[in-house]
Amino acid sequence: GMRRGAPRGTLRGLLKSHKPQLRLAAGGDLLVHLNFLMFLHRLAEEARTNAFENKSKTIKPEHTIAAAKVIKHL
């Protein structure tokens, strides 16, 4: 079906609650959303690689935690 856009109201609310002093330019929330989606994609790929290397057909929480640690250091 038709894909929904970014939940901009929710995004702005989250950003405001975590960083009230932050002033975002127009479209800044979309860049934050894009960065988040790219991070999630990278995390999923890294977790899948970990699962494969551990001969697991399922991505388990420990595969994702290990992936997050690798990404954090890049």
N, C-alpha and C positions, 0 to 999 in steps of 0.2 A: 504493500500500500504506500500511500504518500508519507514521506518521512517528516516528522515534526522538527521544527527548528530548535535551537537551544532554549531552555527554560529561562529566559532573560530576567524575569522578575525574581525568581528563586535565586539565580546567580548573583544578582545585585544585592539581594537581601543577605545572602551568605557572606559576600565580600564586606558588606557594611558591618555585619555583626562581628566579624573577625578582625577587620582593619578599619575601624570607624574614621581614622584620620586620613585614609587613602582617598585621593581624588582621581577618579578614572576618566580618561578622555572618552569621547564617544566611540563605541565599539570596543573599548578596553575589556569589557566583560566577555566579549566573544573571543578575544585573544586568550583570556584566562581559560575559557571553556575548551578552546582548541588545544591548548597546552595540556590540560587535564586528559583529553581524549587521546593525545599522542602518548602521554605517560601510561595510560591504561593499556593501550595497544602494546607498548614496549614491555610492560609488566606481564601481560598475557603471553607474549612470545617467549620471554625469558623463563617464565614458569613452565611453559610447554616443553622447552628445551631441557629444563631440570627434570621434569617428569620422564621424558624420553631417556635421558642419561641414566636415570634410576630404574629403567625398565618398567616404568609404571604406565598403564594405559589411562590412568586418571590423574588429573592435576590436583594434588592435595594441598592443604594449607601450608605445609612446610616447603613445598616447591615455590609457592608464591612469596613466602617470607624470605626465603633464600634469594629469590629474584629481586625483591625490593632492596635487599642489602647490596646486591651487585649494582643496581641502577643508581642507588644513593652515592656510590663511590665514583661514578663517571662524571 
